[in-house]
């Protein structure tokens, strides 16, 4: 964190406008990447007011929050000083911080702060704590067990995504077969994910393959869609694909479902 250091984030504004216009998964991930690497600026109150404008170890830094009509509080963050002045024109001191520092600050409030809001006087982009974790780890693959997820047949069937997956898997000789499910995690049943279970040759770097697969599928996914991948070698994977037809088999053209 730094005190009274100017910041500018034209790339963030551009990515946000692009996402608002197109609302594709690719635009969403590009916006997430920008939010993870940008610096934010926020008004602060220093107590006691430091001499010569330089705080010391005894100086308390108080951050300002925006409160909704439902009583939820969000730390107010800004992409630049102009946006900050729209919301808090009386600001005397401002702190700049990166996403890691911002995440630590929010989580350190132990539930009293619901997240943060970017440019509340204009774009008003609200980021809750669960979304913060998606920004921190947008491609993180989660361990899955039967007690945490309900699997079902995709409806509607994501033809474009399946076709993209098939074309990409053809370039990866270690992929033998793949099955597609809709996964509803019991922690959030209203946010279904695409789950692809993959049969692989031995010795494959799962993390590299899965990240590359998600990267290859950006354009085939809409905003708000999530793609999880897991190997078929585990107990849960074996149970899930039993008696199920794969959408991809190495060396065999599979007809897409309607």
PEGIDA-V108957 format. One record per run of one state. SS is the DSSP state (2 for helix, 1 for strand, 0 for the rest). FROM is the first residue (numbers start at 1). TO is the last residue. If there is no record, write none. Layout:
SS|FROM|TO / SS|FROM|TO
This chain:
0|1|1 / 1|2|3 / 0|4|9 / 2|10|22 / 0|23|23 / 1|24|24 / 2|25|37 / 0|38|38 / 1|39|47 / 0|48|50 / 2|51|53 / 0|54|59 / 1|60|63 / 0|64|64 / 1|65|67 / 0|68|72 / 1|73|78 / 0|79|80 / 2|81|87 / 0|88|92 / 1|93|98 / 2|99|107 / 0|108|114 / 1|115|118 / 0|119|124 / 1|125|128 / 2|129|136 / 0|137|145 / 2|146|148 / 1|149|152 / 0|153|158 / 2|159|169 / 0|170|174 / 1|175|185 / 0|186|192 / 1|193|200 / 0|201|205 / 2|206|216 / 0|217|217 / 2|218|220 / 0|221|221 / 1|222|222 / 0|223|226 / 1|227|231 / 0|232|234 / 2|235|241 / 0|242|247 / 1|248|249 / 0|250|251 / 1|252|252 / 0|253|258
